[in-house]
């Protein structure tokens, strides 16, 4: 009952958060230089046609009236129509979400598993040469710009040693169904995932290493070690669960960062996801798509924060909702 009430309250909190995000996005986009109506009508439009475009899209109305009309529209579940494609924004976002979920989910999952495993391994011997080397490499990883790393991967594995595709989600002449389709998508997924993993894997290595090393100094670990258990078993069965708590916390907080990285990664690799849609919409000043995509990303981050709290409580019985 308490869990159900907590989840309900957190869901209700999404309403004011989403409202603030909508208002801020609307304000920032309309403060951007340039006249959207001129972009829609062409560089040298006829004045009468330009006025017609402004009236058609409501751009001739006062700012507050435009904001109110948009809030009412979003409240009814309508994100508007794309200026560029003349398609519903909601449909365009839904079409792109699976590709982004595949990319972001794979990158986040591998980052957590690989980063935590490496961090737990080096934490068994803190201060060693391997510990210092891996820790320095982890700092370097999350300091590297994701778009630069992606370009370097393309240069190495698609140009110098052409073994991996550099663009798209599938081959034009590739299979359209079955295991062949899965393998083709996985082949195209390698470089974008490696590029996006740089956003987070280094941080997970550092957090897991610090957390495991701290837990290994606890009194109950000393007792278990005195019994004669090897360090590998102690880490896997006794230390790792408590050490995962900071990793879970960062996992929820880092979703917004990795979604930002996804915009750059999808642009570099022409991955047909939500990030690529945002990039194309920004170039075309397609404000309904930009605002709709930002709303979708904001709600996703808020839901991830709720899921993080629930997982944290499940891992640590001392945490109460």
Residue, then its C-alpha position, 0 to 999 in steps of 0.5 A: x500500500x505504501x509503495x503504491x501511494x509513493x509511486x502515485x505521488x511521484x507520478x503526480x509530481x511529473x505534472x508540474x515538472x513537465x509544465x515547467x519544462x514546456x514553459x522553459x522550452x517554449x521560452x528559449x525557442x522563441x527567444x532564439x534569433x530569426x523569424x520562424x515565419x520567414x523560414x517557413x515562407x522562404x527567404x524572400x516571401x511575398x508580404x501577403x503570403x508571409x502574413x498568411x503563414x504567420x496567421x496560419x501557425x498563430x505566429x502573429x499572436x502575442x507570446x503569452x497567448x501562443x504559450x497558453x494555446x500550446x499548453x492547452x494543446x499539449x494538455x489534450x495530448x496533441x503535440x502539434x504538426x511538424x512544419x517540415x513534414x506536415x505530420x503529427x509530432x507525436x507520430x514522428x516521435x513514436x517512430x524514432x523512439x525504438x531506435x533510440x531505446x535500442x542505442x541508449x539501452x544497449x550503451x547504458x547496459x554495457x556501461x554499467x556491466x563493464x564499468x562495475x566489473x572493472x571497478x570491482x576488479x581493481x578495487x581488490x588491490x587499491x593503489x596497485x599499478x593496474x589500479x592507477x592505470x585503469x583509473x587514469x584511463x577511466x578519467x580520460x574516457x569520460x573526459x573525451x567528447x562523444x562526437x570526437x570519439x565517434x569520428x575517430x571510431x569511423x576513421x579507424x574501423x570504417x575508413x582505415x580498417x573497413x570492418x564496421x559500417x559508419x552510417x545508418x541502422x541497417x544495410x540498404x540491400x540487407x535482409x528485412x526480417x529474421x536472424x539476418x535482420x538482427x545481425x545486420x542491425x547489431x553490426x551497425x550498432x557496434x560503433x554508435x554504442x562504443x561511442x556513446x559508452x564513453x559518456x558513462x563507462x569511465x564514471x562507472x569504473x571510478x564509482x564502482x572502484x571507490x564504492x567496493x574499496x570502501x565496502x571492503x573496509x567494513x567490519x563484516x567484510x573483515x569477519x568474512x575474510x577471517x573465516x577464509x573466503x577468497x577475495x573474489x567470492x567476498x566481492x561477488x557475494x558480500x561487497x558488491x550488493x552494497x557497493x551497487x547503491x551509488x552505481x544505481x543512483x548515478x544510473x538514474x541521474x545520468x540518463x539525461x546526460x546519455x540522452x544528450x550524448x545520443x543526440x550527438x552520436x545519432x547525428x555522427x552515425x546517421x542513426x534514425x533515432x530521436x536524437x537525429x530527429x532533434x538535429x534535423x528539426x533544429x536545422x529546419x527550425x521545426x519548433x513543434x518537433x523540437x519541443x515535443x522531443x524535449x517533452x518526451x526526453x524530460x518525461x523519460x528522465x523523470x520516470x527513470x528517476x522514479x525507477x531509480x528510487x524503487x531499485x535503490x529501496x529494493x537493494x537496501x532494506x534500510x531505505x524507506x519510501 
